[in-house]
Amino acid sequence: MTSREDILLLIKDIMLEMFEIEPELVTLEARLSEELDFDSIDAVDMIVKLKEITGKAVRPEDFKNARTINDVVEAVYKISNK
């Protein structure tokens, strides 16, 4: 998983599978809490799933400042390309 586009597609799949959020709502600009009703428990669940998928150490601190889907994509990109 090296490209941001691949990561966005992965996140769309996770959001649909785990949180029943339709892929068309998961845009780079989408705000997690305000637009997608994504809370801290959801964030922990997503972090666990990303760790399983990437096989990399994913820490909650890596996502502490994530406010949009783009922020999540960037955090996963950095983790994946360490």
N, C-alpha and C positions, 0 to 999 in steps of 0.2 A: 504494500500500500504506500506508494510513493507520491502520488499526485493529490492535490487538493480536491480535484473532481472526484477521484475514487473515494476519498474520505467523505465527501458530501453525500455520495450515493450510499455509502455504508451507514452514515448517520440517518439518512432518510429511511433505510430499511429497519434500523433499530427503533426509530421513533414510531414507525407503523407497527412493528411486531410487539414491542414492549408497552407502548403508551397509546396505541390506536390513534396516532396523529397522522393524518393523510399526507403523503409525500409532497403534494403541491403546496402545502402550508410551510414546509421546511425549506425556507430559502435562506441565503446567506444573511439577509437583513433581518430575518425573523427574530424577535426578542423572546428569549426563553420564558421568562415568567409572565410578562404582559400579554404576549400574543399566543404562546403555546401552552400556558398554564402549567409550566414545568417548575416543580418545587425542589427543595433540597433532597428529599427522599428519592425523587426521580433521578436527580443528578448522581447520587450514590449508586443507584441501580445501573445507570448508564456507564459509570466508571468501571464497575465490575465487568460489565459486558465488553467494554473496550479492552480491558486487560485480557480477557479470554481470547478475543479476536486477534489482538496485536501480539500477544505473548510478551509484551513489554511491561515494565513496572509503571503503572499508572497511579498517580497519587491524587487525592482530592485537591491538594494545594495547586496542582497543575491547572485546575479549572476554577480556582477561587474567584478570579475576576471575569469569568465568562458571562457575558450578558446576551450575546447573540449566537446564532448558529455559526457564523463566521469565526467567532472567538473559539468555539469548540473545535472547528475544523483546524484552525491554526495550532491549537494546543496538541491535537492528535498528530498533526503534521510534524511538529517539533519532536514529540515523543517517538514517532515512527522512524524518524531520520537521525536519531542519535547514534 
